[in-house]
């Protein structure tokens, strides 16, 4: 029986590890991460994001992951949501031209939040980012 596309993607994600990713892809992933952070830091000061971050910090909950540009940790899920919004605030985030997607604001905040919560090493974070870009685009 032939695997579904979903099963093929799941298998790809499961097998994606730092040791199997070419050096040039890791180099590009690091650039995407730096680009995201470079756009997110000033985006965190946009009025709409200050309001959102204050609201999320007021929710309370587990101290798992940071909101970029803010002093308190929040739940992993809320940090991913906030950081995705923050990364898109200035509309300078990356894009994948042939699919008309903005992968960085979906992938990097989610990877940052879960990797911080689970206290994983940088290589695992980079692998998660690469897998996310591959699957999304």
C-alpha positions as CSV (number, residue, x, y, z in Angstrom):
1,X,0.0,0.0,0.0
2,X,1.3,3.4,-0.9
3,X,1.9,6.0,1.9
4,X,-0.2,9.1,1.9
5,X,1.5,12.5,1.5
6,X,0.9,13.1,5.2
7,X,2.7,9.8,6.1
8,X,5.5,10.8,3.8
9,X,5.9,14.2,5.4
10,X,5.8,12.7,8.9
11,X,8.5,10.2,7.9
12,X,10.6,13.1,6.5
13,X,10.2,15.1,9.6
14,X,11.1,12.1,11.8
15,X,14.3,11.4,9.8
16,X,15.4,15.0,9.6
17,X,18.4,15.4,11.9
18,X,21.3,17.8,12.0
19,X,23.8,15.1,10.8
20,X,21.8,14.6,7.6
21,X,21.3,18.2,6.6
22,X,23.9,19.7,4.2
23,X,26.2,22.4,5.6
24,X,24.9,25.0,3.1
25,X,21.3,24.3,4.2
26,X,22.3,24.8,7.9
27,X,24.0,28.1,6.8
28,X,20.8,29.3,5.1
29,X,18.7,28.3,8.1
30,X,20.9,30.3,10.4
31,X,20.4,33.3,8.1
32,X,16.6,32.9,8.1
33,X,16.7,32.8,11.9
34,X,18.8,35.9,12.2
35,X,16.6,37.6,9.7
36,X,13.5,36.7,11.7
37,X,15.0,38.0,14.9
38,X,16.2,41.2,13.2
39,X,12.7,41.9,12.1
40,X,11.0,40.6,15.3
41,X,13.0,42.8,17.8
42,X,11.8,46.1,16.4
43,X,8.4,44.6,15.6
44,X,8.0,43.8,19.3
45,X,7.7,47.5,19.9
46,X,4.8,48.1,17.5
47,X,1.7,49.3,19.4
48,X,-0.4,46.3,18.4
49,X,2.2,43.9,19.6
50,X,2.7,45.7,22.9
51,X,-1.1,45.3,23.5
52,X,-1.0,41.6,22.6
53,X,2.1,40.9,24.7
54,X,0.6,42.6,27.7
55,X,-2.6,40.6,27.3
56,X,-0.8,37.3,26.9
57,X,1.5,38.0,29.9
58,X,-1.7,38.8,32.0
59,X,-3.1,35.4,31.1
60,X,-0.5,33.9,33.4
61,X,0.2,30.2,33.1
62,X,3.4,28.2,32.8
63,X,6.7,30.1,32.4
64,X,8.0,28.1,29.4
65,X,9.0,30.4,26.6
66,X,9.9,34.0,26.0
67,X,8.0,36.6,24.0
68,X,10.7,38.4,22.0
69,X,11.4,41.8,23.5
70,X,9.6,41.2,26.8
71,X,10.8,40.2,30.2
72,X,8.3,37.4,31.2
73,X,8.0,33.9,30.0
74,X,4.6,32.6,29.0
75,X,3.2,29.2,27.9
76,X,4.9,27.7,24.9
77,X,1.7,28.0,22.8
78,X,1.2,31.7,23.7
79,X,4.9,32.5,23.0
80,X,4.7,30.9,19.6
81,X,1.5,32.9,18.8
82,X,3.0,36.2,20.1
83,X,6.3,35.8,18.3
84,X,4.7,34.9,15.0
85,X,2.6,38.1,15.2
86,X,5.6,40.1,16.3
87,X,7.7,38.8,13.4
88,X,5.2,39.9,10.9
89,X,4.4,43.3,12.4
90,X,6.7,45.3,10.1
91,X,5.9,43.2,7.1
92,X,9.6,42.6,6.4
93,X,9.6,38.9,7.1
94,X,10.9,36.4,4.6
95,X,8.8,35.0,1.7
96,X,8.8,32.0,-0.5
97,X,8.0,33.6,-3.9
98,X,6.6,30.6,-5.7
99,X,4.2,29.6,-3.0
100,X,3.4,33.2,-1.7
101,X,4.1,32.1,1.9
102,X,5.9,33.7,4.8
103,X,7.5,30.6,6.3
104,X,9.7,32.2,8.9
105,X,6.8,33.7,11.0
106,X,5.1,30.3,11.2
107,X,8.1,28.1,11.6
108,X,10.7,29.9,13.7
109,X,8.4,31.1,16.5
110,X,7.0,27.6,16.9
111,X,10.5,26.0,16.9
112,X,11.8,28.6,19.3
113,X,9.0,28.2,21.8
114,X,9.0,24.4,21.9
115,X,12.8,24.1,21.9
116,X,13.0,26.5,24.8
117,X,10.3,24.7,26.7
118,X,12.0,21.3,26.2
119,X,15.5,22.8,26.7
120,X,16.9,21.2,23.5
121,X,20.3,21.9,22.0
122,X,20.8,24.3,19.1
123,X,21.3,21.5,16.5
124,X,17.8,20.2,17.3
125,X,16.4,23.7,16.9
126,X,18.1,24.1,13.6
127,X,16.9,20.7,12.4
128,X,13.3,21.7,13.4
129,X,13.6,24.9,11.4
130,X,14.9,23.1,8.3
131,X,12.2,20.5,8.5
132,X,9.6,23.2,8.9
133,X,10.8,25.1,5.8
134,X,10.9,21.9,3.8
135,X,7.4,20.9,4.7
136,X,5.8,24.3,4.4
137,X,7.4,25.2,1.1
